[in-house]
């Protein structure tokens, strides 16, 4: 069942975001709806180019206009629509109520400032009374950085990739956010450090009590981390379910294809399964179901008829339960 709309901290309703280019209108986000409760983790999953990051940036109205255009929908934060807020209201929620960590910490950190000063800058913006060296050290301890007082004096290039990502998490937590948006937070890290960062996010959620929107293309990291999963393709959510249900019984052909592409220990396959083709150009989407050109079980009417709505079964496919 979908989350109770009366118990949602964040409620995204029919969000539509487009970009206008020489090729025409690019519908990056096309009618996306989901909700997040307090202390809940929602994973937004899909290949690169499916609209995940644009959706995430739209939550705090961070997409520049132009070239982006908010074509419709609502982003309700405790009942208040972020998309109609003025600049002063937006400054009050960015970094304070909604904070972000991104997949390339080395490009997000300023190379000419010490990491402690960068954390302190966030504190001055959102919690001026807490902009102290002691609070910087506390935040670095919170993200499990050893010798935090010394690390606060380091420049970003003096830290490993994993340490840089922990600094980014500390900066994101400095404003005491209610929602942490983690956009592919482990992509640039090796497997061992990935596991450490994901475990850190779980521990921080228990400690701090924030909600998390985790954006990833890897379904293999969701078990034990996400409460709910929304699978996104070509700007639309094609399946929405609890993590346990989706991982044990995926329904949409796209979700099943993503699951088959995950490497499995002990499996004796000559090569990994892949999904044929690529995510379609958002400026020239195929008719009917947007996944049908790559779908192994597509039928004639999949290319002819509009996609079914995401209702009741929470899957955007009319043949999801066909043999």
HUQUI-V306619 format. One record per helix or strand of 2 or more residues. SS is the DSSP state (H for helix, E for strand). FROM is the first residue (numbers start at 1). LEN is the number of residues. If there is no record, write none. Layout:
{{SS	FROM	LEN} {SS	FROM	LEN}}
This chain:
{{H	5	3} {E	10	12} {E	24	13} {E	41	5} {H	52	7} {E	68	10} {E	80	2} {H	82	3} {H	87	7} {E	98	4} {H	105	4} {H	115	12} {H	128	3} {H	133	10} {H	148	4} {H	156	3} {H	161	14} {E	179	5} {H	191	18} {E	211	6} {H	219	3} {E	228	6} {E	236	7} {H	243	6} {H	253	8} {H	292	3} {H	300	3}}
